[in-house]
Amino acid sequence: MYLVHQDNKIARLKDNLSGLAEEPWEADEQPYVDDAYSEGAFLFKANGKYHLAQTYWSVEEPAPGSYFRRPDQTVYSYDPVTASADAIRGPYGKRYTPITGGGHGNFFQDHNGDWWACIFWNPRNRTPGNEQYACRPGIVAMKWVNGQLKVDKERTDAFYGSF
């Protein structure tokens, strides 16, 4: 088991989880926008790869998959920007955003083998169309598409429609 903290610092834990088994080290990852603020790092292994998700206060820019914080600080998104690697130390590849607006959570697989994300719609993330979700936790169905997690809208709608 590993501890992930301070954005991208990682350390293996002792077998009895009583502390660190090694000094923390930084994952080898591609640079990101200098002024982007990240938090809520989460690391998991799936499909033979390591996936490092870090929540960034960001907003989508014209290039698909390109996110950064706006200088005016009035428009935000809260995204679990994710990159994958063959080894835990990296190098981690190009980042992508599996969920726009739902960060600071984690990805997990249920007992049926289906993938989900638990997320938090942050209060500062009140953008047109998502006001009803701001300030709430949520569960979102996910699916793997070309090695990346993406929202599974049909399963998510079916999940929430079952209540």
SVG drawing of the C-alpha trace seen along z (x, -y; Angstrom):
<svg xmlns="http://www.w3.org/2000/svg" viewBox="-37 -39 51 48">
<polyline fill="none" stroke="black" stroke-width="0.4" points="0.0,0.0 1.1,-3.5 0.4,-7.0 -0.1,-9.7 0.1,-13.3 1.0,-16.9 -0.2,-16.4 2.3,-13.9 4.5,-12.7 4.3,-8.9 5.7,-6.6 5.2,-2.9 3.7,-2.1 5.0,0.5 3.2,3.8 1.4,3.2 0.5,-0.4 2.2,-1.9 4.2,-4.4 6.2,-5.0 8.5,-2.2 10.5,-4.7 11.1,-8.4 8.4,-10.1 9.4,-10.6 7.8,-12.5 6.2,-10.7 7.8,-11.3 5.0,-13.2 4.7,-15.6 4.6,-19.3 1.3,-21.0 0.3,-24.6 2.4,-26.5 -0.4,-28.3 -2.7,-25.4 -3.6,-24.4 -4.0,-20.8 -5.2,-18.7 -6.9,-15.4 -4.4,-13.1 -5.4,-9.5 -3.4,-6.6 -4.9,-3.3 -3.9,-0.3 -6.2,1.0 -5.7,2.8 -2.0,3.3 -1.2,-0.4 -0.9,-2.9 -3.3,-5.9 -2.5,-9.1 -5.5,-11.5 -5.0,-15.0 -7.9,-17.4 -7.2,-20.7 -9.1,-24.0 -9.4,-24.5 -11.6,-25.3 -11.7,-23.8 -9.9,-25.7 -10.5,-25.5 -8.2,-22.6 -10.0,-19.4 -8.6,-18.0 -6.7,-21.3 -7.5,-22.7 -6.2,-25.5 -7.3,-28.1 -8.6,-31.3 -6.6,-34.4 -9.8,-36.3 -10.5,-33.6 -14.2,-33.8 -14.7,-30.7 -13.7,-27.3 -14.0,-23.7 -12.9,-21.0 -11.5,-18.1 -9.7,-14.9 -7.0,-15.3 -5.5,-11.8 -2.4,-10.3 -1.3,-6.7 2.1,-4.8 3.4,-1.3 5.4,-1.7 4.4,-3.4 7.2,-5.9 6.3,-6.7 6.8,-8.2 3.1,-9.2 1.8,-10.1 -0.4,-12.9 -3.1,-14.0 -6.8,-13.7 -10.0,-14.7 -12.4,-11.8 -15.1,-14.0 -15.5,-17.7 -16.5,-19.4 -16.3,-16.5 -13.0,-16.3 -11.5,-15.3 -12.8,-11.7 -11.6,-8.4 -12.2,-5.7 -13.2,-2.2 -14.5,1.1 -17.6,2.8 -18.2,6.5 -19.7,6.8 -16.6,5.4 -18.2,2.1 -16.2,-1.2 -17.4,-4.2 -16.2,-7.5 -17.1,-9.1 -16.7,-12.9 -17.5,-16.2 -19.2,-19.0 -17.3,-21.9 -19.3,-25.0 -17.1,-27.3 -17.9,-25.2 -21.3,-26.8 -21.3,-27.1 -24.4,-27.4 -26.2,-24.1 -24.7,-22.5 -26.1,-24.7 -28.2,-21.9 -25.1,-19.7 -22.7,-22.3 -21.8,-21.5 -22.8,-17.9 -21.0,-14.5 -21.9,-12.2 -21.4,-8.8 -20.8,-8.6 -20.7,-5.4 -17.4,-5.2 -16.2,-3.0 -12.8,-2.4 -12.5,-3.8 -9.1,-3.4 -7.3,-3.1 -9.0,-6.1 -11.8,-6.4 -14.9,-8.2 -18.3,-9.0 -20.9,-6.3 -23.9,-8.5 -26.4,-5.7 -25.4,-3.8 -25.2,-7.0 -28.7,-8.0 -30.0,-4.4 -28.4,-4.5 -30.0,-7.7 -33.3,-6.8 -33.5,-3.7 -34.1,-5.8"/>
</svg>
